[in-house]
Amino acid sequence: MKIGQVAKDAGVTVDTVRYYERRGVLPAPQREPSGYRHYGPDAADHIRLTKSLQALGFTLDEVVDAFRDLDDGDTTCANQRWRLEQVLHRIDTQLAHLQQVRASAMTVLESSHAGQCDHCVSQPISTHP
């Protein structure tokens, strides 16, 4: 299957297919004598799975690492569970940070309602975790 068809089937651009190939999400495709890439029938499925994992919060490096383990035949739910636990920890950390930022924004808003606008300008709001 040529790159344009893989991109169409996966719902991504040709540039995304090339990028995923460079990053190791897809194995290097065979090349036709003309230089065109020829991908296997599972390439689009691989890309769709990658996008799904990224939507769950996995980084691209984490996806590539998981695929590497899968290709090595050394994957079970039990020995891969830590990956999802790591993603959930990262999400929980981000949520805690957002809750802190929201609390700071609420303090500033309450000050503005009380007519303390100079306090609004001088109130530092942390935006870093």
N, C-alpha and C positions, 0 to 999 in steps of 0.2 A: 504494500500500500504506500502511495506517495505521501509526502508531507502535507500537502493541501487536504487530502482526504482524511488523514489522521486528525488534523486541526478541526476540520468540519465535524467529524464524528465525535470529537471530544468537546466541542463547543469553545474552542480557544483559537488564538491566532497562530499563524505559522511561526511567528517570532517566539511565542510561548513554547511551542514544540521544540524549537532549536535551543531555547534557554534550558528547558528541562533536560534535553539531551546533554548539554554542556555541564549541567549540575549533577548528572548521574541518576536522574529520575528514570530516564529511559536508557537502555543499553545503546551503544553506538549501532546505528542501522547499517545494513549492507548497502553498498554503493553500486549503482548500475554503471556500466562502462561510460555512460554519458555524464556521470557524476551525481545523478539524482539519488537521493536517499530512498531506500526501500525498507519500510517498517513492517514488523510482524503484525499479525491480526489483533494482538492484545495491547498494542500501544495506546489506543484511545481509552481503553479500560484503565490502564495504568495512570493515565493523565487524570481521568475522572476521579479515581481513587485518591490521587494526590490532592486534587482540589478539595475533596471531601475531608481529608485529614487536616488540611490547612484551615478549612472552615471550623473544624473542631478546636483549633488552636495550636496544632503542630507547626513547628518551623519547617522550612524546606530541608534543612540539614537533618532534622529528626526523621522526616519522611524517607530521605535517602538512606539513612542508617537503618531504618526498619526494613526497607526493601532489600538492603544488603543482607541482613539477617535472614530474611525470607528466601532470598536466592541461595543462601548457604544451606537452607533446609533445617535451620536451627531455631525455629519459632514455634512456640506454644503460647496459649493465652497466659499461662502462669509466668513464663519467663519474659513476656513482653508487657505485662500489666504495668510495670514501672513507668513505661513511656506515658501512658494516659495519666497516671498519678502525678507525673512531673508537669504535664499540661494543666491539670486541675490545680496544682499548687501555684503555678504561674498566674492562672486566672484568679484564684483567691487573693493573691498578692495585689493584682491590679484592681480588684474590687475594693479591697481595704483602702488602697490609695485613693480611689475615686470617692469613697465615702468620706475620707479626710478632706479632700478638695471641696466636696459638696458642703460639708459642715463649715468650712472657711467661707465659702460663697454665701451661705445662709447668714453667717455672722455679719458679713458686709451688707447684705440686703437688709437685715434687721436694723443695722445702724443707719442706713439710708432712709428707712421708714421713720426712724426716730429723729430725722433731721440732722444727723451727725455726718454730713457729707465729707468733712475733712478726714474723719475717721475712715471713710470708705477708700479714700485715695491713699492713706498711709498704712492701711491694714495689709500686711504681707500675706499673700496666698501662695502656699507651697504647691508647686506643680511637679515636684520630683518625688519618686517613691522613697 
